[in-house]
């Protein structure tokens, strides 16, 4: 993703417009997903590497509250 693509994505989010119309964006609705690749690519969470592919990502059953 180029910087201007990311800027367009962020601007679209801020304006609460549908991001799926942007080039290169794929939207999915799910409660879990798996991702894999031939190479062990890093997985980031909040900018930190927390794992490597393959991974399974699932939503928790309880909401987290941030203050």
C-alpha positions in Angstrom: 0.0 0.0 0.0 1.3 3.4 -0.9 1.1 6.3 1.5 -1.6 8.0 -0.5 -3.6 4.7 -0.5 -3.4 4.6 3.2 -4.3 8.3 3.5 -7.4 7.6 1.3 -8.3 4.6 3.5 -7.9 6.6 6.7 -9.9 9.6 5.3 -12.7 7.3 4.2 -12.9 5.8 7.7 -12.9 9.2 9.3 -15.8 10.2 7.0 -17.6 7.0 7.9 -17.9 6.0 4.3 -17.7 2.4 3.0 -14.1 1.4 2.6 -14.9 -1.6 0.4 -15.2 0.8 -2.6 -11.5 1.6 -2.4 -9.0 -0.1 -4.7 -7.1 -3.0 -3.0 -9.6 -3.2 -0.1 -11.4 -6.5 0.7 -14.0 -6.5 3.5 -15.0 -9.7 5.3 -17.6 -10.5 7.9 -16.5 -13.3 10.2 -15.9 -14.3 13.8 -12.7 -16.2 13.0 -10.3 -16.4 10.2 -7.1 -18.3 9.3 -4.2 -17.0 7.3 -1.2 -18.8 6.0 1.6 -18.5 3.5 4.5 -20.4 2.2 6.9 -18.1 4.1 6.5 -17.5 7.8 5.5 -13.9 7.5 5.2 -11.8 10.7 1.8 -10.9 12.2 1.5 -7.5 13.8 -0.8 -6.3 16.6 -0.7 -2.6 17.4 2.6 -2.3 15.6 4.4 -5.1 17.4 5.2 -8.5 15.9 3.2 -11.0 18.0 3.3 -14.2 15.8 4.2 -15.5 12.4 1.9 -17.1 9.8 0.1 -19.5 9.8 -2.4 -18.1 12.4 -6.0 -18.5 13.4 -7.6 -15.3 14.7 -10.9 -15.4 16.6 -13.1 -12.9 18.3 -13.6 -13.3 22.0 -17.0 -13.9 23.5 -16.9 -11.0 25.8 -16.3 -7.3 25.0 -13.1 -5.5 26.2 -13.6 -2.1 27.8 -10.9 0.5 27.4 -10.8 3.6 29.6 
